[in-house]
Every structure is written in C-alpha cells, then in structure tokens.
C-alpha cells in the first residue's frame, strides 16, 4: 500500500509541474506543439492516476472483505468455545457429584449398609464420566486447533 501511496504522490507532483509548465507556455507566446505535447502528457498522467486510484480502491475493498470474513470466523470461534466451555463445566459438575456419591457409597459399604453391586455400578458410572470428560477435553482441543489453523491460513494469505 505504501508503494501505491508513493506512486500517487509522484504522479501528483508530476501533474503539478506539467500544469505549471502548460500555464507558463500559454501565458507566453509558446510553441503550440510543445503545449500539445505537455497537454497530452498531462492527460496520460491523469489517466494513470485514475487507474491507480481504481486499483487502490479495489485493494481496499478486498482487504475489507478479508477482514470481515476473519472477524466473522473469529466470532463463530468465540461462540463455539463459549458453548463448549459451558458444556465442559456442566460435565465437570456432574463428575464432582458422581465422585461425592461414590464416596458416600463406599462409606456406607464400610459401615455394612450398602450393596456391592450398587457400588460396582457407581464405579462404572464414574469411569464412564471420566471417559466423557476426556473426550470433551479432546473435542475442545480439536476446536481450538481448528480455529488456530484457520487464523494462521488467513495470516499466510495476507503475507502472500
């Protein structure tokens, strides 16, 4: 972008010089061929400036579109992470309750009041809950990695 700005500045300066030269020639009894040549050069510079302005406008529009797309992807990622975080917190709460329940069952069994099959079922449920927690953690990591890949791909495209 700075290169385009630099070129625009150079073209504008050239146009000003040409314009001053044309004004000076018109005021005096200058050569009409020279005036025509300078007028033609001025028109060519104006055309080049207009083309550069169009290119800058197109580049800005593309940049704005890319930024909008990245912002939308970031918003989606934030929503997904927030949702996943809520689910993980609920899962952790359930696991905490399950562990407390198992402790109570073991205590009751030690006092001779509990059924061994009930304790076994509770332990199996706790193992299942731990497996679910591990799977949820893995899913969360996968979601984060996917979003990071998308962000890195976007950054690579910008640098290319």
C-alpha positions in Angstrom: 0.0 0.0 0.0 2.8 2.4 0.8 4.3 1.8 -2.7 1.0 2.9 -4.2 0.8 6.0 -2.0 4.3 6.9 -3.0 3.5 6.5 -6.7 0.3 8.6 -6.2 2.5 11.3 -4.7 5.0 11.2 -7.5 2.2 11.4 -10.1 0.5 14.3 -8.4 3.8 16.2 -8.2 4.4 15.5 -12.0 0.9 16.7 -12.8 1.5 19.9 -10.9 4.8 20.5 -12.7 3.2 19.8 -16.1 0.2 22.1 -15.2 2.6 24.9 -14.3 4.6 24.4 -17.5 1.4 24.5 -19.6 0.2 27.7 -17.8 3.6 29.3 -18.4 3.6 28.4 -22.1 0.0 29.6 -22.6 0.8 32.9 -21.0 3.7 33.5 -23.3 3.8 33.0 -27.0 5.0 29.4 -26.6 5.2 26.8 -29.1 1.8 25.2 -29.8 3.4 21.8 -30.4 5.1 21.9 -27.0 1.8 22.9 -25.4 0.0 20.0 -27.1 2.8 17.6 -26.1 2.6 18.7 -22.5 -1.2 18.6 -22.6 -1.0 15.0 -23.9 1.4 14.1 -21.1 -0.9 15.7 -18.6 -3.8 13.6 -19.8 -1.7 10.5 -19.7 -0.7 11.2 -16.2 -4.3 11.8 -15.2 -5.3 8.5 -16.8 -2.5 6.7 -14.9 -3.6 8.4 -11.7 -7.2 7.3 -12.2 -6.1 3.8 -12.9 -4.0 3.7 -9.7 -6.9 5.1 -7.7 -9.1 2.3 -9.1 -6.5 -0.3 -8.1 -6.2 1.2 -4.6 -10.0 1.2 -4.2 -10.2 -2.5 -5.4 -7.4 -3.5 -3.0 -9.1 -1.7 -0.1 -12.4 -3.5 -0.9 -10.6 -6.9 -1.0 -8.9 -6.1 2.3 -12.2 -5.1 3.9 -13.8 -8.3 2.7 -11.0 -10.4 4.1 -11.1 -8.5 7.4 -14.9 -9.0 7.6 -14.5 -12.7 6.8 -11.9 -13.1 9.5 -14.0 -11.2 12.0 -17.0 -13.5 11.3 -14.8 -16.6 11.7 -13.5 -15.2 15.0 -17.0 -14.6 16.2 -18.0 -18.1 15.3 -15.0 -19.5 17.1 -15.7 -17.5 20.2 -19.3 -18.7 20.2 -18.1 -22.3 19.8 -15.6 -22.0 22.6 -18.1 -20.4 24.9 -20.6 -23.2 24.2 -18.0 -25.9 24.7 -16.8 -24.2 27.9 -20.4 -24.3 29.3 -20.8 -28.0 28.4 -17.4 -28.8 29.9 -18.3 -27.0 33.1 -21.6 -28.9 33.4 -19.7 -32.2 32.7 -17.2 -31.3 35.5 -20.0 -30.5 37.9 -21.7 -33.9 37.2 -18.4 -35.7 37.6 -17.8 -33.9 41.0 -21.3 -35.0 42.1 -20.7 -38.5 40.9 -17.4 -38.7 42.9 -19.1 -37.5 46.0 -21.8 -40.1 45.6 -19.3 -42.8 45.2 -17.5 -41.7 48.4 -20.8 -41.9 50.2 -21.5 -45.4 48.8 -18.1 -46.6 49.9 -18.6 -45.2 53.3 -22.0 -46.8 53.6 -20.5 -50.1 52.4 -17.8 -49.9 55.0 -20.5 -49.5 57.6 -22.2 -52.6 56.3 -25.2 -50.8 54.9 -24.5 -50.8 51.1 -24.9 -53.3 48.3 -21.7 -54.3 46.5 -23.5 -54.3 43.1 -24.6 -50.8 43.7 -21.1 -49.7 44.4 -19.8 -51.5 41.3 -22.4 -49.8 39.2 -21.5 -46.4 40.7 -17.8 -47.0 39.9 -18.6 -47.9 36.3 -20.6 -44.7 36.0 -17.7 -42.7 37.4 -15.3 -44.4 34.9 -17.8 -43.5 32.1 -18.0 -39.9 33.3 -14.2 -39.7 33.3 -14.0 -41.0 29.8 -16.6 -38.5 28.7 -14.6 -35.7 30.3 -11.5 -36.8 28.5 -13.5 -36.9 25.2 -14.9 -33.4 25.8 -11.4 -32.1 26.6 -10.1 -33.7 23.4 -13.0 -32.1 21.4 -12.2 -28.7 22.9 -8.6 -29.0 21.9 -9.7 -30.0 18.4 -11.9 -27.0 18.1 -9.2 -24.7 19.3 -6.7 -26.2 16.9 -9.1 -25.9 14.0 -9.6 -22.2 14.7 -5.9 -21.6 15.1 -5.3 -23.3 11.7 -8.0 -21.0 10.1 -6.4 -17.9 11.6 -2.9 -19.0 10.5 -4.1 -19.7 7.0 -5.6 -16.2 6.9 -2.4 -14.7 8.0 -0.4 -16.7 5.4 -2.8 -15.4 2.7 -2.2 -11.8 3.8 1.6 -12.2 3.7 1.5 -13.9 0.3 
